[in-house]
Amino acid sequence: MVVSRREANKIKCRQDILKASRRLFKEKGYENTMIDDVAEKAEISKATLYNFFHNKESFLVGTMDDQIVATRKYITGYFSENERNTGHHTSSYEKIKLALEFLVLDSRQFIDVSRRILFLNACETSPMYGKVNEVKEMFRALTDEAKNEGVFSDEVHSTEIVELLMSIYLNSQFQWKDIEKLTDEQCTARIERMLDVTLAGCFKK
């Protein structure tokens, strides 16, 4: 789909604002970052910023939305390229693994922001409440695909597998105290080990 220059500029401006907010949250902390700070960092007026985001929490909503979209695009792009290059269909389980790896590696860049998003997801008064359900829906679709391909046992419900995948994701965000120091390879290896152990009883024998 062809995007007009005006629309492309709007998309870029929104991305610049989110990047600025994440950098500031990391440098100054969420509570100490003001709307004015984000506008200045993004090199735009406060009025322009308000065309995209109306408060600080909306930066978090935007960050989560973008991460989910980026994960889906990554999976689609990776497999399209892989199938073009090799001619082989990669399993749906590989999609699950790559989706989890992408989420963890992407959030590692702004782990404090990710932790706040996940914390606010449980607060009923927050705009972030239930936002993580979109991650669950993505894992549910991938899990159903894997079950249809015979990867997982019929005795294990998709919901149970999704909850196990979410437990790995949440564990990486809150329990990996060294996550910012890990290399991509170390993160990937740790996720693969956790998947092997956590889902050991879910595969079709």
Buried (B, 14 or more C-beta within 10 A) or exposed (E): EEEEEEEEEBEEBBBBBBBBBBBBBBEEEBEEBEBEBBBBBBEBEEEEBEEBBEEBBBBBBBBBEBBBEEBBEBBEEBBEEBEEEEEEEEBBBBBBBBBBBBBBBBBBEBBBBBBBBBEBBEEEEBBBEEBBEEBBEBBBBBBBBBBEEEBBBEEBBBEEBBEBBBEBBBBBBBEBEEBEEBEEEEBBEBBEEBBEEBBEEBBEE
